[in-house]
Amino acid sequence: MIAFIGRRLLQGLIVLIGASMLIFGLVRATGNPAALLLPPYATQEQVAALMHQLGLDQPLYTQYWIFLQRAVHGNFGTSLQLQTPVLQLLEQRLPNSLKLAGLSLLFALLIGLPLGITAATRQGGFVDRASTGLATIGQSIPSFWLAIVLVAIFAGKLRLLPAAEANGVSSYVLPVAALTITGFLLSGTIRFVRSGMLEVLNLDYVKVARAKGLPERVVIWRHALRNALIPLVTFLGFYVTLLVGGVSLAVELVFAWPGLGPLLYDAVLARDFPVVQAVVIIYVAAFVVMSIIVDLLYLVLDPTVAYR
């Protein structure tokens, strides 16, 4: 167990370092931020002075080494555009994105698990056809389009819910609904649970459990669902990282949500290197952490994974 976790942590560290090197080089290939920070009539001397002040006139490997040393201590520099410590911006924005992703995941599980199980146990029935149709529609609708429609109806016409920003519980309703319904979160949950259940319902251990006279709900929820969840855990571990790292970007922009998505969007447009680097590294770190969590869940669902 310890060796298994240690191996995953080492792999995650290698991925994190490689990603930091890649993004560090790529953001500097987009152009000179001094051109955006200074007025168009700035002289070459003023541009050179600003480059020196920002440390962008040093060799790339020197800049990266300085960045790495600071990042290890939690110092990601200062935003070139906002003149605010990047760590402070992350502390303000990251919780909002995590709340949005967490609530969307929660509602996807609350809706998708029962629908997927019912669709599998009553294959060909009304719930099976309805859930399949819901999953297909959810995958087909762009999240930004549904977000705009929800704002127009519930915030504009009916005036029941706020249209923008994170002010109270009611402000979560529309963005969470948009993220849950569209894309692959709810539809993927339904499909993976349904297909996983169909695979295990005819296996011998399920037949034995039924032969023992156990109630059907015990057979389904305690015996069959455990193995059926393995593909779902893989999917959700990957998709939740995407949800925090980019899938929610359009929804956050529509609702003016103070999350990482709009922060990254504005930073890319402004060539705000420190912010772009920090946000992307946070995304990669989230992917690494979710991968480790998924591996640990594998150990709970199937302990033989540690020996493969």
Secondary structure, DSSP 8 states (H G I E B T S, - for coil): -HHHHHHHHHHHHHHHHHHHHHHHHHHHTT--THHHHS-TT--HHHHHHHHHHHTTTS-HHHHHHHHHHHHHTT---B-TTT-SBHHHHHHHHHHHHHHHHHHHHHHHHHHHHHHHHHHHHTTTSHHHHHHHHHHHHHHHS-HHHHHHHHIIIIIIIS--S--SS--SGGGGHHHHHHHHHSTTHHHHHHHHHHHHHHHHTTSHHHHHHHHTT--HHHIIIIIIHHHHHHHHHHHHHHHHHHIIIIITHHHHHHTT--SHHHHHHHHHHTT-HHHHHHHHHHHHHHHHHHHHHHHHHHHHH-GGGGG-
